[in-house]
C-alpha cells in the first residue's frame, strides 16, 4: 500500500514539474530576453558577413592615395579634398558585393549555424551547454543603402582624426517558430583612419571629376 502511495506521489510531482516547466518554457520563449537575443545575434552575424564582403572585395581595389588629399599652409592643415568620383565608384562596388551576400543569406548558403540555445529560453544559468536549440532563419526585407562617410574631429593637442568609412544599412527579418522580428543592421567598415597634425581645417571639399586642384580658390 505504501509503495502505491509513493508511486502516486511521484507521478503527481512529475506531473506538476512538467506543468511548471511547460509554463516556464512558453513564458521564456515569448519573453523579451529571447527577442533581444535573436535580434542581437542577427545584427552581429549579418554585419560580420557584410563587413567581410567589403574587406575582401572592395577595399583591395581602393586607391587610397587618390581618395583624399590634404593641403597644409605654414604647417597647419588648411583644407581636405575628398574624391567624390572615387567615392561613387566605391559605393557602386560595395552595393554589388553586398547584394551578392544578401542573396546568399536568403538562399541559406550562409548562417547555417545560427540558433537559439535552450538556456536562453529556459534560464540564463541552467542548461548552458546542454539541450536542443532552435534554428534562426534570416531573410532580407529591405533595400540595401550604402554610403561613404567622412569625419574630422579634434584629437589630442593640435591634432585631428580623419576617418573615412563605408556604411551599409539593410533590414532583415528573423524567423523562429511562431515569432518573427524586423531588424535593422548597420555595418561600418573604416577605409582610412589617420591622425593628422594640425587643427580641423577651414576648407572641406568634395570634387566630382576624379582630379584634385592644387589649392582652395582664394576669396
N, C-alpha and C positions, 0 to 999 in steps of 0.2 A: 504493500500500500504506500509506504513511504517512497519507494522507487518511482511509482507512478506520479506521486505528487511532485517529486523533484524534477521529473521529466516534463511535467506540465508547466512547472515554474520556469524551467529553462526555455521552453517554447514561447512562453509569454514574454520573457526577457528578450529573446531573439526577435520576436515579432515587434516589440517596442523599439528595439535597436534599429531594425530595418525601417520602421516608420520615421524615426528621428533622423536616420542617415538620409533617407529619401527627401525629407523636408529640407534638411541642411544642403543637400546636393542641388535641389531645384532652386533654393534661395540663393546659393552661391553662384550657380550657373547664370542667373539673370542679374547678378549684382554689378555694381559699378566697378568693383575690383576686376572682374573678368573683362568688361568692356574696355577699361583702361589698358589692361594687359594686351588685348588683341590690337587696339589702335596703336599703342606704342611699338609693339612688335612689327606691325605692318610698316609704320613710319621708318623704323630703323632698317629693316630688310630692304624695302623698296629704295630708300635713299642711298643705301650702300650699293645696290645694283646700278643705279643711275650714275653715281659718282665714279664707279669703276669703269663704266662705259665711256664717260668723258675722259677719264685719265688715260685709258688705253687707246681711244680712237681719235680724240680731238687735241689734247694737249701736245702730243709729239709733233703736230703739224703747225703749231702756232709760232709765228716769227716774233719772239719777244722783243728783239731789238727794234722792230718796226712797229710795234704796238704802242709804245709810249716813248715820248721824248720830253726831256726837261731842259729848261733854259735858266741859267743862273747869271746873275749880274752882281759883280762885286762880292762873290762868294755866297750870296743869298739866292735861294730859289725864287725865281720870279714868275715862271709860267710852266704849265704842264699841258702837253698835247696828247690827246687820245685819238688813235687812228680809227675813225668811225668805219671806214671801208673794211678794215680787217675785223672790226667788231661784228659787222654784219655777216662776214664770212664765218666767223666763229659761231654765231648763233645758228646759221644755216646748218653747219656741220653737227652742232650739238643736237639740234632738233632731229636730224636724220638718224644719228646714233641712238638717241633716247627713244625714238619711236620704234626702232627695232627691238629695244629691250622691253618696251611695254607690250609689244606683240608676243614676245617670248613669255612674259608673265601671264598674259591672257591665255596662251596656249599651254600653260602649266609646264613649260620647259625648264623653269627655274622655281625656286621657293618650294620644292617638294617636301622639305623637312620642316616647314612652318606648321607648328602645332600648339594647341592649348593644353598644358600639362594638368593632370588631375589635382595636384596640390593647389593650383590657383583657384580651382572651383571649390574644393572642399575646405582647404585650410592653407595658410601660408607657411605653416610649421610642419604639419604631418604630411606623409606621402611625398616627400621631397623628390625622391628618385624612383619611386615605385608607382605602379598602376598604369592604366592606358592613357592615351592622350587623344585629343580631338583635332583633326586637320583643320587648318585655317585656309580658306580659299580667298584669293585676291583677284579683283577684276578692275582694270582701268575704266573709269566712268566719265572722266572729264578731259577736255583738251589740254595738250601739253603747252606750257608757257615757258619760254626761255628768255633770258636777258643776261647782259654783261654789265655788272655793277662796279662802279669805281668809288673809292672813298679816300679822302685826305684828312688826316687828323693830327693834332699835336701829339708829339711823342717825346717824352723827356724834356730836356732843356734845349731849345733852339733846334729841334729836330721835328720831322714829320714822318708819319707812317702812311705809305701809299699802298693801297690794296686794290687789285682788280680781280674780280671773281665771276665765275659763271653760276647763275642761279636758275634752277629749273623747278617748276611747280606743276604738280599733277594731282588730280583727285582719283582715289581708288575706293573700291567698295570691299570691305571684309565680310566674309560669309562663314558662319558656323551654323549648325542645325538650330533653326528657329530664331536666329539672330542675324542681322546684317547692319553694318555701320558704314557711313561715308567718312573717309579720312583724307585730309589734305596733306600731301607730302612735299617737303621742300628739300632739295639737295643743293648745297653750296660748295663749289669747288674753286679754291683760290688758283689764279693764274700767276699773279705777281704779288708778292708781299715784300716790300722793300723799305728800309729806313733811310731817309734822305736828310742830309744836313741842311738846315735852313727852316725858316718859318713856313707856314702854309702859304702857298703862292697867291698873288693877287689875280693872275690870269689863269683861266682854265678853259681849254678849247677842245672841241670835237671837230676834226676835219672830215671831209666827205669824199675826197678823191684818192686817198691812199698815200698822199705826199705831205710832208711837213714843210711849212715855211720856216725860215731860219729864226725869226724873231717876231713877237707880237707887234702888230701895227701900232705906230705911235699915234697919240690922240692930237 
